[in-house]
Amino acid sequence: MHFQEILIKKRDGKALGRKEIQAFVHGYTLGTIPDYQASSFLMASFLNGLSIEETVWLTEAMLHSGTVVDLSEVRAAKVDKHSTGGVGDKTSLIIAPICAAVGVPVPMISGRGLGHTGGTLDKLEAIPGFNVNLGLDDYKKLVREIGCCLIGQTSEIAPADKRLYALRDVTCTVENKSLISASIMSKKLAEGIDALVLDVKTGSGAFMKSELEAEELARLMMSIGQKMGKRITSLITDMNQPLGSHVGNALEVIESVDILKGEAQPEQQDLLELSLLLAAHMIILGGKTENVEEAVEMAKQSINDGTAFLKLKEIVNEQGGDSSALDEPTRLPGADECHLVKAGKSGYIENLDALLIGKGSVYLGAGRITLDSPIDPGVGIIVRKKVGDSVKKGESVLEVRFNDELKLQDCLEYLDKAISIAEEPVPALQLVKKTITHLD
Protein backbone atom coordinates (compact mmCIF):
# COMPACT_ATOMS: atom_id res chain seq x y z
CA MET A 1 0.00 0.00 0.00
CA HIS A 2 1.60 3.27 -1.15
CA PHE A 3 1.33 5.93 1.50
CA GLN A 4 1.04 8.70 -1.11
CA GLU A 5 -2.30 7.23 -2.18
CA ILE A 6 -3.52 7.33 1.42
CA LEU A 7 -2.27 10.90 1.74
CA ILE A 8 -4.04 12.02 -1.44
CA LYS A 9 -7.26 10.39 -0.26
CA LYS A 10 -7.21 12.20 3.09
CA ARG A 11 -6.06 15.46 1.45
CA ASP A 12 -9.18 15.30 -0.74
CA GLY A 13 -11.43 14.81 2.29
CA LYS A 14 -12.25 11.14 1.72
CA ALA A 15 -12.68 8.65 4.57
CA LEU A 16 -9.92 6.12 5.14
CA GLY A 17 -10.44 2.45 5.91
CA ARG A 18 -9.08 0.57 8.90
CA LYS A 19 -6.25 -1.03 6.90
CA GLU A 20 -5.16 2.33 5.48
CA ILE A 21 -4.98 3.87 8.95
CA GLN A 22 -3.14 0.81 10.25
CA ALA A 23 -0.68 1.14 7.35
CA PHE A 24 0.02 4.77 8.27
CA VAL A 25 0.51 4.05 11.98
CA HIS A 26 2.63 0.96 11.31
CA GLY A 27 4.80 2.70 8.73
CA TYR A 28 5.40 5.80 10.83
CA THR A 29 6.21 3.71 13.91
CA LEU A 30 8.79 1.71 11.94
CA GLY A 31 10.23 4.84 10.34
CA THR A 32 9.39 3.91 6.74
CA ILE A 33 7.09 6.95 6.59
CA PRO A 34 9.18 10.09 7.19
CA ASP A 35 8.21 13.06 9.35
CA TYR A 36 7.37 15.29 6.38
CA GLN A 37 4.78 12.83 5.07
CA ALA A 38 3.38 12.20 8.54
CA SER A 39 3.11 15.98 8.96
CA SER A 40 1.08 16.12 5.76
CA PHE A 41 -1.21 13.38 7.05
CA LEU A 42 -1.73 15.24 10.32
CA MET A 43 -2.52 18.51 8.55
CA ALA A 44 -4.93 16.82 6.13
CA SER A 45 -6.66 15.12 9.07
CA PHE A 46 -6.73 18.41 10.97
CA LEU A 47 -8.29 20.34 8.10
CA ASN A 48 -10.68 17.69 6.75
CA GLY A 49 -11.47 15.85 9.96
CA LEU A 50 -11.67 12.18 10.89
CA SER A 51 -14.92 10.29 11.29
CA ILE A 52 -15.79 8.46 14.51
CA GLU A 53 -14.86 5.17 12.82
CA GLU A 54 -11.53 6.60 11.64
CA THR A 55 -10.85 7.93 15.15
CA VAL A 56 -11.55 4.53 16.75
CA TRP A 57 -9.33 2.78 14.18
CA LEU A 58 -6.55 5.32 14.72
CA THR A 59 -6.78 4.78 18.48
CA GLU A 60 -6.69 0.99 18.08
CA ALA A 61 -3.71 1.16 15.73
CA MET A 62 -1.79 3.45 18.07
CA LEU A 63 -2.72 1.34 21.10
CA HIS A 64 -1.49 -1.86 19.45
CA SER A 65 1.66 -0.27 18.03
CA GLY A 66 3.22 -1.40 21.31
CA THR A 67 2.57 -3.27 24.55
CA VAL A 68 -0.72 -3.18 26.44
CA VAL A 69 0.29 -3.48 30.11
CA ASP A 70 -1.24 -6.25 32.24
CA LEU A 71 -1.81 -5.08 35.83
CA SER A 72 -4.18 -7.90 36.79
CA GLU A 73 -1.85 -8.82 39.67
CA VAL A 74 -2.98 -5.57 41.32
CA ARG A 75 -6.42 -6.65 42.49
CA ALA A 76 -7.86 -3.24 43.32
CA ALA A 77 -9.43 -1.20 40.52
CA LYS A 78 -6.73 0.85 38.82
CA VAL A 79 -7.81 4.42 38.01
CA ASP A 80 -6.06 7.26 36.20
CA LYS A 81 -6.87 10.87 35.32
CA HIS A 82 -6.10 12.78 32.17
CA SER A 83 -6.40 16.48 31.42
CA THR A 84 -6.69 17.72 27.85
CA GLY A 85 -4.15 20.41 28.69
CA GLY A 86 -4.19 23.77 30.34
CA VAL A 87 -2.11 26.55 31.81
CA GLY A 88 -1.04 26.02 35.41
CA ASP A 89 -2.73 22.61 35.45
CA LYS A 90 -0.71 20.54 37.89
CA THR A 91 -3.57 18.42 39.27
CA SER A 92 -1.81 15.12 38.46
CA LEU A 93 0.90 15.91 41.01
CA ILE A 94 -1.82 16.39 43.63
CA ILE A 95 -4.45 13.76 42.93
CA ALA A 96 -2.14 10.82 42.22
CA PRO A 97 -0.73 10.78 45.79
CA ILE A 98 -4.18 11.54 47.25
CA CYS A 99 -5.76 8.54 45.55
CA ALA A 100 -2.83 6.24 46.29
CA ALA A 101 -2.99 7.33 49.94
CA VAL A 102 -6.64 6.23 50.21
CA GLY A 103 -6.03 2.88 48.51
CA VAL A 104 -6.84 3.57 44.85
CA PRO A 105 -3.88 2.49 42.66
CA VAL A 106 -2.90 5.10 40.06
CA PRO A 107 -0.86 3.89 37.06
CA MET A 108 -0.10 7.17 35.28
CA ILE A 109 1.71 7.51 31.97
CA SER A 110 1.94 11.18 31.13
CA GLY A 111 3.22 13.49 28.40
CA ARG A 112 5.31 16.59 27.98
CA GLY A 113 4.23 20.13 27.27
CA LEU A 114 2.15 20.55 24.12
CA GLY A 115 1.80 23.97 22.53
CA HIS A 116 1.08 26.58 25.19
CA THR A 117 0.16 23.95 27.80
CA GLY A 118 2.48 22.43 30.38
CA GLY A 119 3.39 18.75 30.66
CA THR A 120 3.36 16.56 33.77
CA LEU A 121 6.72 14.99 32.87
CA ASP A 122 8.41 18.39 32.58
CA LYS A 123 7.09 19.34 36.03
CA LEU A 124 8.24 16.07 37.60
CA GLU A 125 11.70 16.43 36.11
CA ALA A 126 12.05 19.76 37.91
CA ILE A 127 12.45 17.62 41.05
CA PRO A 128 16.18 16.76 41.26
CA GLY A 129 16.82 13.17 40.22
CA PHE A 130 13.22 12.25 39.44
CA ASN A 131 13.20 9.52 36.80
CA VAL A 132 10.20 9.46 34.49
CA ASN A 133 11.86 6.87 32.23
CA LEU A 134 11.34 3.71 34.26
CA GLY A 135 10.80 0.43 32.43
CA LEU A 136 7.53 -1.45 32.54
CA ASP A 137 8.76 -3.95 35.14
CA ASP A 138 9.55 -1.12 37.56
CA TYR A 139 6.29 0.59 36.65
CA LYS A 140 4.25 -2.49 37.53
CA LYS A 141 6.29 -3.05 40.69
CA LEU A 142 5.63 0.47 42.01
CA VAL A 143 1.91 0.35 41.21
CA ARG A 144 1.75 -2.95 43.11
CA GLU A 145 3.90 -1.92 46.08
CA ILE A 146 3.15 1.79 46.67
CA GLY A 147 -0.02 2.27 44.65
CA CYS A 148 1.33 4.76 42.11
CA CYS A 149 3.89 5.32 39.40
CA LEU A 150 4.35 8.47 37.28
CA ILE A 151 6.27 7.87 34.07
CA GLY A 152 6.46 8.87 30.43
CA GLN A 153 5.78 6.63 27.50
CA THR A 154 8.30 3.84 27.25
CA SER A 155 9.42 2.48 23.91
CA GLU A 156 6.84 -0.27 24.43
CA ILE A 157 3.81 1.91 25.24
CA ALA A 158 1.95 3.30 22.20
CA PRO A 159 5.19 4.20 20.38
CA ALA A 160 3.16 5.61 17.47
CA ASP A 161 1.58 8.15 19.80
CA LYS A 162 4.93 9.12 21.28
CA ARG A 163 6.22 10.11 17.85
CA LEU A 164 3.00 11.73 16.66
CA TYR A 165 2.54 13.64 19.94
CA ALA A 166 5.82 15.50 19.44
CA LEU A 167 5.13 16.08 15.74
CA ARG A 168 1.67 17.56 16.41
CA ASP A 169 3.22 20.07 18.78
CA VAL A 170 5.48 21.61 16.13
CA THR A 171 3.15 21.31 13.10
CA CYS A 172 0.24 23.25 14.67
CA THR A 173 -2.09 20.24 14.49
CA VAL A 174 -2.88 19.96 18.19
CA GLU A 175 -6.43 21.35 18.37
CA ASN A 176 -8.31 18.51 16.67
CA LYS A 177 -10.77 16.34 18.61
CA SER A 178 -9.97 13.10 16.79
CA LEU A 179 -6.18 13.49 17.06
CA ILE A 180 -6.48 14.49 20.72
CA SER A 181 -8.80 11.56 21.47
CA ALA A 182 -6.63 8.98 19.74
CA SER A 183 -3.51 10.27 21.47
CA ILE A 184 -5.01 10.31 24.94
CA MET A 185 -6.95 7.07 24.76
CA SER A 186 -4.20 5.00 23.11
CA LYS A 187 -1.85 5.94 25.98
CA LYS A 188 -4.40 5.49 28.73
CA LEU A 189 -5.78 2.18 27.46
CA ALA A 190 -2.23 0.83 27.19
CA GLU A 191 -1.26 1.56 30.80
CA GLY A 192 -3.35 -1.16 32.47
CA ILE A 193 -6.24 0.87 33.93
CA ASP A 194 -9.77 -0.24 34.75
CA ALA A 195 -11.27 3.26 34.80
CA LEU A 196 -10.42 6.82 33.86
CA VAL A 197 -11.44 10.35 34.84
CA LEU A 198 -11.16 12.92 32.06
CA ASP A 199 -10.68 16.62 32.76
CA VAL A 200 -11.69 18.26 29.49
CA LYS A 201 -10.76 21.92 29.45
CA THR A 202 -12.70 24.71 27.74
CA GLY A 203 -11.88 28.38 27.27
CA SER A 204 -9.12 30.59 25.92
CA GLY A 205 -6.29 28.47 27.31
CA ALA A 206 -7.81 25.14 26.24
CA PHE A 207 -7.62 23.39 22.90
CA MET A 208 -11.43 23.29 22.93
CA LYS A 209 -12.53 26.92 23.04
CA SER A 210 -16.26 26.36 23.57
CA GLU A 211 -18.11 24.25 26.11
CA LEU A 212 -19.90 22.45 23.25
CA GLU A 213 -16.58 21.46 21.65
CA ALA A 214 -15.27 20.25 25.01
CA GLU A 215 -18.35 18.12 25.59
CA GLU A 216 -18.07 16.64 22.09
CA LEU A 217 -14.44 15.73 22.82
CA ALA A 218 -15.36 14.22 26.19
CA ARG A 219 -18.12 12.10 24.69
CA LEU A 220 -15.84 10.94 21.85
CA MET A 221 -13.19 9.76 24.32
CA MET A 222 -15.82 8.17 26.56
CA SER A 223 -17.22 6.31 23.56
CA ILE A 224 -13.76 4.98 22.66
CA GLY A 225 -13.09 3.96 26.27
CA GLN A 226 -16.41 2.23 26.75
CA LYS A 227 -15.94 0.28 23.51
CA MET A 228 -12.75 -1.01 25.16
CA GLY A 229 -14.60 -2.00 28.36
CA LYS A 230 -13.40 0.86 30.59
CA ARG A 231 -15.46 3.01 32.95
CA ILE A 232 -15.07 6.70 32.18
CA THR A 233 -16.20 9.91 33.91
CA SER A 234 -15.66 13.31 32.32
CA LEU A 235 -15.59 16.79 33.85
CA ILE A 236 -15.82 19.86 31.63
CA THR A 237 -13.78 22.56 33.40
CA ASP A 238 -12.81 26.17 32.84
CA MET A 239 -9.49 27.23 31.33
CA ASN A 240 -10.11 30.92 30.64
CA GLN A 241 -7.54 31.82 33.30
CA PRO A 242 -4.59 29.81 34.65
CA LEU A 243 -5.48 27.13 37.18
CA GLY A 244 -4.11 28.01 40.59
CA SER A 245 -1.36 30.60 40.95
CA HIS A 246 1.86 29.15 39.49
CA VAL A 247 2.79 28.57 35.83
CA GLY A 248 6.16 26.95 35.17
CA ASN A 249 7.66 23.59 36.03
CA ALA A 250 9.41 23.99 39.39
CA LEU A 251 6.90 26.65 40.40
CA GLU A 252 4.05 24.18 39.83
CA VAL A 253 5.80 21.57 41.96
CA ILE A 254 5.99 24.14 44.77
CA GLU A 255 2.30 24.94 44.44
CA SER A 256 1.35 21.24 44.43
CA VAL A 257 3.28 20.80 47.67
CA ASP A 258 1.44 23.78 49.17
CA ILE A 259 -1.88 22.11 48.34
CA LEU A 260 -0.84 18.72 49.73
CA LYS A 261 0.40 20.37 52.93
CA GLY A 262 -2.98 22.06 53.39
CA GLU A 263 -1.48 25.51 52.81
CA ALA A 264 -3.53 26.67 49.80
CA GLN A 265 -3.62 30.44 49.32
CA PRO A 266 -6.74 32.35 48.18
CA GLU A 267 -5.57 32.42 44.55
CA GLN A 268 -5.06 28.63 44.72
CA GLN A 269 -8.58 27.73 45.82
CA ASP A 270 -9.71 26.80 42.31
CA LEU A 271 -6.82 24.33 42.07
CA LEU A 272 -7.70 22.82 45.43
CA GLU A 273 -11.39 22.55 44.53
CA LEU A 274 -10.74 20.86 41.20
CA SER A 275 -8.10 18.51 42.62
CA LEU A 276 -10.49 17.33 45.34
CA LEU A 277 -13.31 16.79 42.85
CA LEU A 278 -11.15 14.89 40.34
CA ALA A 279 -9.73 12.74 43.13
CA ALA A 280 -13.27 12.11 44.40
CA HIS A 281 -14.42 10.74 41.05
CA MET A 282 -11.32 8.54 40.90
CA ILE A 283 -12.10 7.28 44.40
CA ILE A 284 -15.65 6.45 43.29
CA LEU A 285 -14.43 4.58 40.20
CA GLY A 286 -11.96 2.81 42.50
CA GLY A 287 -14.90 1.41 44.46
CA LYS A 288 -14.24 3.15 47.78
CA THR A 289 -17.64 4.89 47.90
CA GLU A 290 -20.50 5.78 45.59
CA ASN A 291 -21.07 9.24 47.05
CA VAL A 292 -19.22 12.31 45.73
CA GLU A 293 -19.40 14.18 49.05
CA GLU A 294 -17.95 11.20 50.94
CA ALA A 295 -15.21 10.82 48.34
CA VAL A 296 -14.29 14.52 48.62
CA GLU A 297 -14.05 14.12 52.40
CA MET A 298 -11.76 11.11 51.97
CA ALA A 299 -9.51 13.20 49.72
CA LYS A 300 -9.54 16.10 52.19
CA GLN A 301 -8.68 13.76 55.05
CA SER A 302 -5.59 12.48 53.22
CA ILE A 303 -4.39 16.10 53.02
CA ASN A 304 -5.31 16.94 56.62
CA ASP A 305 -3.60 13.89 58.13
CA GLY A 306 -0.50 14.29 55.95
CA THR A 307 -0.73 10.90 54.22
CA ALA A 308 -1.10 12.39 50.73
CA PHE A 309 2.07 14.49 51.07
CA LEU A 310 3.95 11.52 52.52
CA LYS A 311 2.78 9.45 49.56
CA LEU A 312 4.16 12.06 47.15
CA LYS A 313 7.51 11.93 48.93
CA GLU A 314 7.45 8.14 48.74
CA ILE A 315 6.76 8.29 44.99
CA VAL A 316 9.62 10.77 44.50
CA ASN A 317 12.02 8.59 46.50
CA GLU A 318 11.05 5.40 44.69
CA GLN A 319 11.57 7.09 41.31
CA GLY A 320 15.05 8.32 42.18
CA GLY A 321 14.16 11.87 43.17
CA ASP A 322 15.30 14.00 46.08
CA SER A 323 12.18 14.24 48.26
CA SER A 324 13.90 16.74 50.59
CA ALA A 325 13.43 19.30 47.81
CA LEU A 326 9.69 19.13 48.52
CA ASP A 327 10.36 20.40 52.04
CA GLU A 328 13.03 22.88 50.92
CA PRO A 329 11.88 24.62 47.71
CA THR A 330 15.26 26.37 47.40
CA ARG A 331 16.61 22.96 46.32
CA LEU A 332 14.40 23.12 43.23
CA PRO A 333 15.50 25.00 40.09
CA GLY A 334 14.84 28.72 40.32
CA ALA A 335 15.14 31.97 38.41
CA ASP A 336 17.58 34.78 39.11
CA GLU A 337 15.34 37.71 38.18
CA CYS A 338 11.79 38.92 38.84
CA HIS A 339 9.60 41.33 36.88
CA LEU A 340 6.20 42.58 38.08
CA VAL A 341 3.31 43.13 35.69
CA LYS A 342 1.23 45.77 37.43
CA ALA A 343 -2.36 46.97 37.09
CA GLY A 344 -2.67 50.08 34.93
CA LYS A 345 -5.74 51.23 36.83
CA SER A 346 -7.89 50.35 39.83
CA GLY A 347 -10.92 48.12 39.44
CA TYR A 348 -11.68 44.42 39.14
CA ILE A 349 -9.86 41.76 37.12
CA GLU A 350 -12.13 41.06 34.16
CA ASN A 351 -9.86 38.87 32.06
CA LEU A 352 -6.65 36.95 32.72
CA ASP A 353 -6.18 35.30 29.36
CA ALA A 354 -4.83 31.79 29.90
CA LEU A 355 -3.73 31.37 26.29
CA LEU A 356 -1.60 34.53 26.31
CA ILE A 357 -0.13 33.70 29.72
CA GLY A 358 0.62 30.15 28.53
CA LYS A 359 2.32 31.45 25.39
CA GLY A 360 4.25 33.96 27.47
CA SER A 361 5.54 31.18 29.71
CA VAL A 362 6.67 29.17 26.67
CA TYR A 363 8.68 32.11 25.29
CA LEU A 364 10.11 32.62 28.76
CA GLY A 365 11.60 29.12 28.50
CA ALA A 366 9.06 27.05 30.46
CA GLY A 367 7.88 25.29 27.28
CA ARG A 368 9.09 24.31 23.82
CA ILE A 369 8.97 26.47 20.69
CA THR A 370 10.58 23.76 18.54
CA LEU A 371 10.81 19.99 18.96
CA ASP A 372 14.29 20.16 20.49
CA SER A 373 13.92 23.40 22.48
CA PRO A 374 15.52 23.14 25.92
CA ILE A 375 13.30 23.84 28.92
CA ASP A 376 14.34 26.09 31.79
CA PRO A 377 12.62 24.43 34.78
CA GLY A 378 13.09 27.42 37.06
CA VAL A 379 11.28 30.12 35.10
CA GLY A 380 7.59 30.90 35.12
CA ILE A 381 4.77 33.22 36.08
CA ILE A 382 3.02 33.65 39.43
CA VAL A 383 -0.58 34.84 39.31
CA ARG A 384 -1.29 37.25 42.19
CA LYS A 385 -4.87 38.14 41.20
CA LYS A 386 -7.69 36.06 39.70
CA VAL A 387 -10.76 37.02 37.70
CA GLY A 388 -13.19 38.85 39.99
CA ASP A 389 -10.53 40.09 42.41
CA SER A 390 -10.27 43.80 43.16
CA VAL A 391 -7.00 45.49 42.27
CA LYS A 392 -5.44 48.92 42.82
CA LYS A 393 -3.46 50.86 40.24
CA GLY A 394 0.20 49.84 40.45
CA GLU A 395 -0.58 46.59 42.31
CA SER A 396 1.12 43.42 41.06
CA VAL A 397 -1.10 41.12 38.98
CA LEU A 398 1.57 38.82 37.54
CA GLU A 399 5.08 38.09 38.79
CA VAL A 400 7.49 36.88 36.12
CA ARG A 401 10.48 34.77 37.19
CA PHE A 402 13.09 34.82 34.43
CA ASN A 403 16.73 34.11 33.63
CA ASP A 404 17.07 35.76 30.21
CA GLU A 405 16.25 39.42 29.51
CA LEU A 406 15.53 38.81 25.81
CA LYS A 407 13.12 35.99 26.65
CA LEU A 408 11.43 38.26 29.18
CA GLN A 409 10.74 40.81 26.46
CA ASP A 410 9.22 38.10 24.24
CA CYS A 411 7.10 36.97 27.18
CA LEU A 412 5.87 40.47 28.01
CA GLU A 413 4.52 40.93 24.49
CA TYR A 414 1.89 38.35 25.50
CA LEU A 415 1.41 39.26 29.15
CA ASP A 416 0.78 42.93 28.41
CA LYS A 417 -2.29 41.88 26.41
CA ALA A 418 -3.48 39.21 28.87
CA ILE A 419 -5.00 41.43 31.56
CA SER A 420 -8.13 43.56 31.40
CA ILE A 421 -9.63 45.50 34.31
CA ALA A 422 -13.27 46.57 34.69
CA GLU A 423 -14.57 49.44 36.78
CA GLU A 424 -17.53 47.44 38.12
CA PRO A 425 -17.36 44.15 40.10
CA VAL A 426 -16.85 41.03 38.00
CA PRO A 427 -18.14 37.56 39.00
CA ALA A 428 -15.65 34.76 39.56
CA LEU A 429 -15.45 32.17 36.79
CA GLN A 430 -17.44 28.94 37.06
CA LEU A 431 -14.81 26.23 37.47
CA VAL A 432 -16.76 23.03 36.68
CA LYS A 433 -19.15 23.38 33.76
CA LYS A 434 -20.51 19.84 33.57
CA THR A 435 -19.96 16.30 34.86
CA ILE A 436 -20.70 13.35 32.56
CA THR A 437 -20.79 9.94 34.23
CA HIS A 438 -22.41 7.98 31.39
CA LEU A 439 -23.31 8.35 27.73
CA ASP A 440 -26.92 8.76 26.68
Beta strands, then each sheet from edge to edge (+ up, - down):
strand 1: 79-83
strand 2: 106-110
strand 3: 148-152
strand 4: 195-202
strand 5: 231-238
strand 6: 246-247
strand 7: 337-342
strand 8: 347-352
strand 9: 380-383
strand 10: 390-391
strand 11: 396-402
strand 12: 419-422
strand 13: 432-436
sheet 1: 1+ 4+ 5+ 13-
sheet 2: 2+ 3+
sheet 3: 6+ 9- 11+ 7-
sheet 4: 10+ 8- 12+
end
